[in-house]
Amino acid sequence: MHREVPESRWVFRTAAWVWLLYLLAMAGLDMFVYAGRPAFPVLAYYLVNGVTALLFLAMAHSRLQARHA
């Protein structure tokens, strides 16, 4: 049986996936732009944002968030 997802949860989930796809696309571009240069600042940026985006995605798919929607 298919349950309908409330619009607020759908927006939350879509935003989480868009954020992750954006980070992946930007990381791919930055691999070419920063080739041969020190990579720590770029890696730190993607590490911090990637972990945050994954936490956001986990919250968007959690049952706890479903109770508050």
Protein Blocks (a to p, Z undefined) as FASTA:
>chain_A
ZZdddfklmmmmmmmmmmmmmmmmmmmmmmmmmgoiafklmmmmmmmmmmmmmmmmmmmm
pmklmmmZZ
